[in-house]
C-alpha cells in the first residue's frame, strides 16, 4: 500500500527490530503496529523516544485494530504522533501521512 502511494518502506517483524533498525539508519516515519511479539509498539515507541536524539526522532503512526477513543489517547500519550485503525483504509493512511509536519528549510 505504501509503495502504491509513492513511499519506500522497510519491514521488521517486531518492536525490537524496529528499534534496532533506527540505530542503523534514520527513518522519517514509522508505521508502528501496537501488538507485536518480543517488544510491542508502545514499548518500542518508549525506547525510540528515550534512546534517540531529538534530531533523529521519527514521526510514529500507531496501527491497531483497537479503535476505541481511549485506546487512541493511550497511544498518543505513549509518544506516538498519530493513529490509523486496522484494517487500514488507503484514504485514512494517506490522510495520516499528509498530517506529518514538513521539516523546516
MMTF fields as JSON, N, C-alpha, C and O atoms, coordinates in Angstrom:
{
  "mmtfVersion": "1.0.0",
  "mmtfProducer": "UNKNOWN",
  "numBonds": 419,
  "numAtoms": 420,
  "numGroups": 105,
  "numChains": 1,
  "numModels": 1,
  "chainsPerModel": [1],
  "groupsPerChain": [105],
  "chainIdList": ["A"],
  "bondAtomList": [4, 2, 8, 6, 12, 10, 16, 14, 20, 18, 24, 22, 28, 26, 32, 30, 36, 34, 40, 38, 44, 42, 48, 46, 52, 50, 56, 54, 60, 58, 64, 62, 68, 66, 72, 70, 76, 74, 80, 78, 84, 82, 88, 86, 92, 90, 96, 94, 100, 98, 104, 102, 108, 106, 112, 110, 116, 114, 120, 118, 124, 122, 128, 126, 132, 130, 136, 134, 140, 138, 144, 142, 148, 146, 152, 150, 156, 154, 160, 158, 164, 162, 168, 166, 172, 170, 176, 174, 180, 178, 184, 182, 188, 186, 192, 190, 196, 194, 200, 198, 204, 202, 208, 206, 212, 210, 216, 214, 220, 218, 224, 222, 228, 226, 232, 230, 236, 234, 240, 238, 244, 242, 248, 246, 252, 250, 256, 254, 260, 258, 264, 262, 268, 266, 272, 270, 276, 274, 280, 278, 284, 282, 288, 286, 292, 290, 296, 294, 300, 298, 304, 302, 308, 306, 312, 310, 316, 314, 320, 318, 324, 322, 328, 326, 332, 330, 336, 334, 340, 338, 344, 342, 348, 346, 352, 350, 356, 354, 360, 358, 364, 362, 368, 366, 372, 370, 376, 374, 380, 378, 384, 382, 388, 386, 392, 390, 396, 394, 400, 398, 404, 402, 408, 406, 412, 410, 416, 414],
  "bondOrderList": [1, 1, 1, 1, 1, 1, 1, 1, 1, 1, 1, 1, 1, 1, 1, 1, 1, 1, 1, 1, 1, 1, 1, 1, 1, 1, 1, 1, 1, 1, 1, 1, 1, 1, 1, 1, 1, 1, 1, 1, 1, 1, 1, 1, 1, 1, 1, 1, 1, 1, 1, 1, 1, 1, 1, 1, 1, 1, 1, 1, 1, 1, 1, 1, 1, 1, 1, 1, 1, 1, 1, 1, 1, 1, 1, 1, 1, 1, 1, 1, 1, 1, 1, 1, 1, 1, 1, 1, 1, 1, 1, 1, 1, 1, 1, 1, 1, 1, 1, 1, 1, 1, 1, 1],
  "groupList": [{"groupName": "UNK", "atomNameList": ["N", "CA", "C", "O"], "elementList": ["N", "C", "C", "O"], "formalChargeList": [0, 0, 0, 0], "bondAtomList": [1, 0, 2, 1, 3, 2], "bondOrderList": [1, 1, 2], "singleLetterCode": "X", "chemCompType": "L-PEPTIDE LINKING"}],
  "groupTypeList": [0, 0, 0, 0, 0, 0, 0, 0, 0, 0, 0, 0, 0, 0, 0, 0, 0, 0, 0, 0, 0, 0, 0, 0, 0, 0, 0, 0, 0, 0, 0, 0, 0, 0, 0, 0, 0, 0, 0, 0, 0, 0, 0, 0, 0, 0, 0, 0, 0, 0, 0, 0, 0, 0, 0, 0, 0, 0, 0, 0, 0, 0, 0, 0, 0, 0, 0, 0, 0, 0, 0, 0, 0, 0, 0, 0, 0, 0, 0, 0, 0, 0, 0, 0, 0, 0, 0, 0, 0, 0, 0, 0, 0, 0, 0, 0, 0, 0, 0, 0, 0, 0, 0, 0, 0],
  "groupIdList": [1, 2, 3, 4, 5, 6, 7, 8, 9, 10, 11, 12, 13, 14, 15, 16, 17, 18, 19, 20, 21, 22, 23, 24, 25, 26, 27, 28, 29, 30, 31, 32, 33, 34, 35, 36, 37, 38, 39, 40, 41, 42, 43, 44, 45, 46, 47, 48, 49, 50, 51, 52, 53, 54, 55, 56, 57, 58, 59, 60, 61, 62, 63, 64, 65, 66, 67, 68, 69, 70, 71, 72, 73, 74, 75, 76, 77, 78, 79, 80, 81, 82, 83, 84, 85, 86, 87, 88, 89, 90, 91, 92, 93, 94, 95, 96, 97, 98, 99, 100, 101, 102, 103, 104, 105],
  "secStructList": [7, 6, 6, 6, 6, 6, 7, 7, 7, 7, 7, 7, 1, 1, 2, 2, 2, 2, 2, 2, 2, 2, 2, 2, 1, 7, 7, 1, 3, 3, 3, 3, 3, 1, 1, 7, 1, 1, 1, 7, 2, 2, 2, 2, 2, 2, 2, 2, 2, 2, 2, 1, 7, 4, 4, 4, 7, 7, 3, 3, 3, 3, 3, 3, 1, 7, 7, 7, 2, 2, 2, 2, 2, 2, 2, 2, 2, 6, 6, 7, 7, 3, 3, 3, 3, 1, 1, 7, 7, 2, 2, 2, 2, 2, 2, 2, 2, 2, 6, 1, 7, 7, 7, 7, 7],
  "xCoordList": [0.829, 0.0, 0.877, 0.604, 1.911, 2.806, 3.517, 3.692, 3.922, 4.583, 3.687, 4.147, 2.41, 1.467, 1.261, 0.888, 1.501, 1.373, 2.674, 2.739, 3.705, 4.962, 6.005, 6.998, 5.796, 6.74, 7.566, 7.115, 8.788, 9.621, 9.54, 9.655, 9.345, 9.174, 10.097, 10.355, 10.586, 11.307, 10.368, 9.534, 10.495, 9.608, 10.421, 11.471, 9.931, 10.519, 9.413, 8.228, 9.81, 8.837, 8.351, 7.292, 9.115, 8.699, 9.296, 10.099, 8.89, 9.33, 10.82, 11.43, 11.412, 12.857, 13.614, 14.597, 13.163, 13.794, 13.597, 14.47, 12.464, 12.233, 13.234, 13.805, 13.442, 14.403, 15.813, 16.566, 16.17, 17.491, 17.677, 18.759, 16.636, 16.719, 16.993, 17.749, 16.383, 16.591, 17.998, 18.466, 18.661, 20.031, 20.991, 22.096, 20.563, 21.406, 21.178, 22.112, 19.938, 19.642, 18.453, 17.679, 18.332, 17.225, 16.009, 16.123, 14.855, 13.576, 12.751, 12.8, 11.998, 11.124, 9.842, 9.337, 9.328, 8.037, 8.134, 8.795, 7.466, 7.333, 5.848, 5.117, 5.424, 4.07, 4.203, 4.65, 3.821, 4.101, 2.878, 1.897, 2.964, 1.916, 1.965, 3.04, 0.834, 0.81, 1.041, 1.716, 0.493, 0.617, 1.622, 1.32, 2.829, 3.902, 4.572, 4.532, 5.193, 5.949, 7.259, 7.648, 7.913, 9.232, 9.176, 9.575, 8.69, 8.528, 7.345, 7.388, 6.291, 5.12, 5.367, 6.398, 4.426, 4.591, 4.733, 5.465, 4.034, 4.142, 5.534, 6.156, 6.027, 7.381, 8.43, 9.381, 8.258, 9.209, 9.207, 10.263, 8.027, 7.935, 8.648, 9.373, 8.45, 9.161, 10.67, 11.393, 11.146, 12.585, 13.092, 14.144, 12.362, 12.758, 12.81, 13.779, 11.77, 11.703, 12.793, 13.241, 13.23, 14.242, 15.669, 16.606, 15.851, 17.205, 17.744, 18.959, 16.868, 17.329, 17.362, 16.528, 18.325, 18.407, 17.194, 16.524, 16.929, 15.793, 15.883, 14.863, 17.077, 17.274, 16.949, 16.691, 16.957, 16.719, 15.334, 15.053, 14.464, 13.146, 12.243, 12.027, 11.715, 10.779, 9.358, 9.053, 8.513, 7.081, 6.517, 6.713, 5.831, 5.345, 3.82, 3.12, 3.332, 1.892, 1.515, 1.979, 0.67, 0.187, -0.767, -1.569, -0.66, -1.571, -2.125, -1.369, -3.45, -4.052, -5.527, -6.173, -6.04, -7.47, -8.244, -9.473, -7.546, -8.21, -8.6, -7.805, -9.819, -10.244, -11.045, -11.714, -10.989, -11.733, -11.007, -9.778, -11.765, -11.197, -10.175, -9.146, -10.44, -9.493, -8.188, -7.124, -8.252, -7.033, -6.219, -4.996, -6.897, -6.21, -5.448, -4.283, -6.104, -5.479, -4.266, -3.233, -4.389, -3.282, -2.074, -0.948, -2.292, -1.176, -0.529, 0.695, -1.337, -0.778, -0.004, 1.05, -0.531, 0.155, 1.444, 2.334, 1.551, 2.758, 3.901, 5.01, 3.638, 4.697, 4.489, 5.295, 3.42, 3.129, 2.505, 1.87, 2.688, 2.229, 0.851, 0.168, 0.445, -0.841, -1.315, -0.653, -2.455, -3.12, -3.922, -4.64, -3.801, -4.603, -5.144, -4.378, -6.45, -7.024, -6.966, -6.939, -6.948, -6.963, -8.388, -9.151, -8.76, -7.955, -7.7, -8.584, -6.485, -6.068, -6.763, -6.734, -7.381, -8.009, -7.045, -6.53, -6.794, -5.815, -6.041, -5.076, -7.276, -7.532, -7.203, -6.798, -7.37, -7.02, -5.499, -4.965, -4.814, -3.36, -2.792, -1.896, -3.3, -2.83, -3.095, -2.256, -4.252, -4.565, -3.562, -3.114, -3.207, -2.222, -0.858, -0.165, -0.473, 0.817, 0.844, 1.891, -0.277, -0.337, -0.276, 0.034, -0.569, -0.506, 0.923, 1.155, 1.865, 3.249, 3.796, 3.755, 4.302, 4.846, 6.073, 6.932, 6.13, 7.273, 8.456, 8.276, 9.668, 10.848, 11.078, 10.792, 11.59, 11.907, 13.065, 14.02, 12.972, 14.027, 14.884, 15.827],
  "yCoordList": [-1.189, 0.0, 1.258, 2.207, 1.26, 2.421, 2.606, 3.735, 1.518, 1.59, 2.21, 3.005, 1.853, 2.427, 3.92, 4.652, 4.369, 5.792, 6.556, 7.768, 5.85, 6.501, 6.502, 7.224, 5.707, 5.64, 4.367, 3.36, 4.422, 3.236, 2.797, 3.619, 1.517, 1.023, -0.152, -0.975, -0.218, -1.38, -2.075, -1.426, -3.376, -4.168, -4.879, -5.456, -4.833, -5.607, -6.442, -6.189, -7.435, -8.375, -8.017, -8.478, -7.202, -6.862, -5.523, -4.928, -5.07, -3.773, -3.689, -2.642, -4.781, -4.789, -4.562, -3.822, -5.191, -4.982, -3.546, -2.993, -2.945, -1.547, -0.624, 0.265, -0.837, -0.023, -0.24, 0.72, -1.486, -1.783, -1.145, -0.646, -1.156, -0.545, 0.951, 1.511, 1.592, 3.031, 3.355, 4.481, 2.406, 2.627, 2.559, 3.098, 1.891, 1.765, 2.895, 3.331, 3.367, 4.435, 5.258, 4.836, 6.444, 7.334, 6.996, 6.624, 7.13, 6.981, 8.222, 8.764, 8.667, 9.818, 9.421, 10.157, 8.245, 7.787, 6.314, 5.529, 5.955, 4.554, 4.245, 4.921, 3.228, 2.705, 1.629, 0.519, 1.945, 1.085, 0.255, 0.765, -1.047, -1.959, -1.998, -2.129, -1.889, -1.836, -3.21, -3.326, -4.251, -5.599, -6.404, -6.904, -6.516, -7.277, -8.155, -7.854, -9.247, -10.078, -9.397, -8.377, -9.97, -9.529, -8.184, -8.089, -7.154, -5.818, -5.186, -5.02, -4.832, -4.283, -2.841, -2.252, -2.286, -0.96, 0.154, 1.118, 0.026, 1.049, 1.005, 2.048, -0.195, -0.334, 0.154, 0.836, -0.192, 0.243, 1.762, 2.376, 2.367, 3.826, 4.472, 5.451, 3.932, 4.465, 4.377, 5.33, 3.241, 3.073, 4.084, 4.691, 4.267, 5.22, 6.634, 7.361, 7.022, 8.383, 8.647, 9.785, 7.619, 7.815, 7.581, 8.14, 6.763, 6.403, 7.259, 7.407, 7.82, 8.581, 10.075, 10.591, 10.753, 12.205, 12.865, 12.267, 14.078, 14.824, 14.943, 14.894, 15.097, 15.252, 13.973, 14.033, 12.827, 11.543, 10.974, 9.84, 11.733, 11.227, 11.115, 12.105, 9.926, 9.776, 10.119, 10.176, 10.341, 10.511, 9.098, 8.289, 8.786, 7.427, 7.397, 8.128, 6.542, 6.36, 4.994, 3.97, 4.976, 3.726, 3.052, 3.705, 1.729, 0.95, -0.175, -1.004, -0.208, -1.23, -1.404, -0.517, -2.568, -2.831, -2.252, -2.199, -1.819, -1.201, 0.222, 1.151, 0.386, 1.679, 2.516, 3.468, 2.186, 2.949, 4.25, 4.307, 5.288, 6.615, 6.587, 7.256, 5.82, 5.783, 5.108, 5.476, 4.126, 3.488, 4.462, 4.524, 5.218, 6.215, 7.184, 7.491, 7.658, 8.593, 7.94, 8.586, 6.67, 5.945, 5.901, 6.111, 5.628, 5.548, 6.913, 7.018, 7.945, 9.294, 9.723, 10.351, 9.383, 9.722, 8.924, 9.347, 7.773, 6.95, 7.47, 6.939, 8.507, 9.1, 8.95, 9.44, 8.28, 8.16, 9.466, 10.179, 9.773, 11.054, 11.006, 12.027, 9.846, 9.726, 8.293, 7.468, 7.999, 6.719, 6.369, 7.211, 5.121, 4.61, 3.259, 2.404, 3.057, 1.787, 0.75, 1.084, -0.514, -1.637, -2.162, -2.053, -2.711, -2.816, -1.43, -0.574, -1.235, 0.077, 0.376, -0.421, 1.54, 2.011, 3.001, 3.893, 2.851, 3.72, 5.209, 5.947, 5.661, 7.092, 7.542, 8.686, 6.661, 7.016, 7.042, 7.899, 6.102, 6.084, 7.326, 7.97, 7.661, 8.848, 10.11, 11.01, 10.183, 11.347, 11.464, 12.565, 10.34, 10.366, 10.805, 11.581, 10.324, 10.72, 12.205, 12.845, 12.746, 14.173, 15.06, 16.246, 14.493, 15.272, 15.395, 16.126, 14.7, 14.764, 16.159, 16.624, 16.825, 18.169, 18.122, 17.249, 19.047, 19.148, 19.736, 20.628, 19.242, 19.783, 21.26, 21.688, 21.99, 23.387, 23.467, 22.694, 24.397, 24.548, 25.748, 26.049],
  "zCoordList": [0.0, 0.0, 0.0, -0.734, 0.811, 0.853, -0.48, -0.939, -1.098, -2.394, -3.449, -4.268, -3.437, -4.405, -4.167, -5.084, -2.939, -2.625, -2.895, -2.686, -3.358, -3.706, -2.6, -2.69, -1.56, -0.447, -0.539, -1.085, 0.004, 0.142, 1.592, 2.501, 1.811, 3.176, 3.449, 2.571, 4.67, 5.179, 6.151, 6.781, 6.275, 7.121, 8.19, 7.905, 9.415, 10.507, 11.143, 10.925, 11.929, 12.495, 13.89, 14.315, 14.607, 15.966, 16.387, 15.669, 17.551, 18.046, 18.298, 18.081, 18.754, 18.993, 17.688, 17.661, 16.611, 15.311, 14.824, 14.155, 15.152, 14.764, 15.453, 14.821, 16.737, 17.486, 16.928, 16.761, 16.643, 16.084, 14.703, 14.395, 13.876, 12.544, 12.659, 11.864, 13.641, 13.829, 14.319, 14.149, 14.911, 15.344, 14.161, 14.22, 13.079, 11.879, 10.88, 10.207, 10.783, 9.821, 10.295, 11.155, 9.71, 10.064, 9.22, 8.052, 9.829, 9.136, 9.427, 10.531, 8.44, 8.634, 9.358, 10.206, 9.007, 9.527, 9.896, 9.216, 10.983, 11.36, 11.489, 12.213, 10.784, 10.936, 12.01, 11.72, 13.243, 14.4, 14.77, 15.31, 14.463, 14.9, 16.421, 17.007, 17.046, 18.506, 19.113, 20.135, 18.502, 19.056, 18.246, 17.163, 18.8, 18.158, 19.198, 20.391, 18.748, 19.694, 20.1, 19.531, 21.074, 21.53, 22.249, 23.41, 21.582, 22.167, 21.437, 20.218, 22.173, 21.486, 21.04, 21.365, 20.302, 19.731, 20.751, 20.527, 21.874, 22.924, 23.543, 23.747, 23.843, 24.398, 23.402, 23.783, 22.132, 21.109, 20.987, 20.835, 21.052, 20.977, 22.15, 21.972, 23.355, 24.532, 24.325, 24.616, 23.827, 23.601, 22.581, 22.781, 21.504, 20.458, 21.018, 20.795, 21.743, 22.281, 23.309, 23.449, 24.032, 25.071, 24.593, 25.161, 23.557, 23.132, 21.99, 21.855, 21.173, 20.016, 20.315, 21.06, 19.731, 19.904, 19.252, 18.411, 19.644, 19.101, 17.583, 16.896, 17.063, 15.62, 14.846, 13.643, 15.511, 14.829, 15.105, 14.718, 15.763, 16.11, 14.882, 14.182, 14.616, 13.502, 13.934, 15.125, 12.966, 13.191, 13.306, 12.399, 14.382, 14.62, 14.522, 15.222, 13.646, 13.458, 14.007, 13.506, 15.039, 15.612, 14.636, 13.969, 14.568, 13.735, 14.592, 15.101, 14.755, 15.598, 15.279, 14.723, 15.646, 15.498, 16.682, 16.643, 17.73, 18.883, 18.527, 18.676, 18.06, 17.52, 18.513, 18.112, 19.773, 20.768, 21.097, 21.062, 21.415, 21.67, 22.8, 22.711, 23.869, 24.984, 24.578, 25.077, 23.68, 23.189, 22.347, 22.467, 21.5, 20.673, 21.571, 21.317, 22.61, 23.548, 24.218, 24.395, 24.588, 25.212, 24.3, 24.751, 23.019, 22.078, 21.87, 21.802, 21.769, 21.595, 22.838, 22.736, 24.006, 25.253, 25.437, 26.175, 24.772, 24.893, 24.026, 24.079, 23.227, 22.414, 20.921, 20.129, 20.529, 19.104, 18.626, 19.402, 17.354, 16.825, 16.176, 16.092, 15.726, 15.027, 15.162, 15.792, 14.573, 14.769, 13.528, 12.99, 13.072, 11.962, 12.411, 12.856, 12.301, 12.733, 11.615, 10.431, 12.025, 11.092, 10.98, 11.941, 9.872, 8.666, 8.079, 8.052, 7.615, 7.121, 5.799, 4.861, 5.754, 4.525, 3.877, 4.551, 2.564, 1.904, 2.142, 2.342, 2.124, 2.311, 3.741, 3.945, 4.724, 6.1, 6.28, 6.984, 5.644, 5.691, 5.025, 5.571, 3.865, 3.154, 3.968, 4.007, 4.615, 5.461, 6.603, 6.923, 7.218, 8.312, 7.792, 8.451, 6.636, 6.063, 5.707, 5.805, 5.303, 4.967, 6.212, 6.11, 7.382, 8.632, 9.175, 10.138, 8.577, 9.048, 8.771, 7.631, 9.787, 9.575, 8.652, 8.781, 7.753, 6.858, 7.619, 8.448, 7.344, 8.045, 7.661, 6.542, 8.605, 8.358, 7.369, 7.454, 6.442, 5.426, 5.75, 5.018]
}
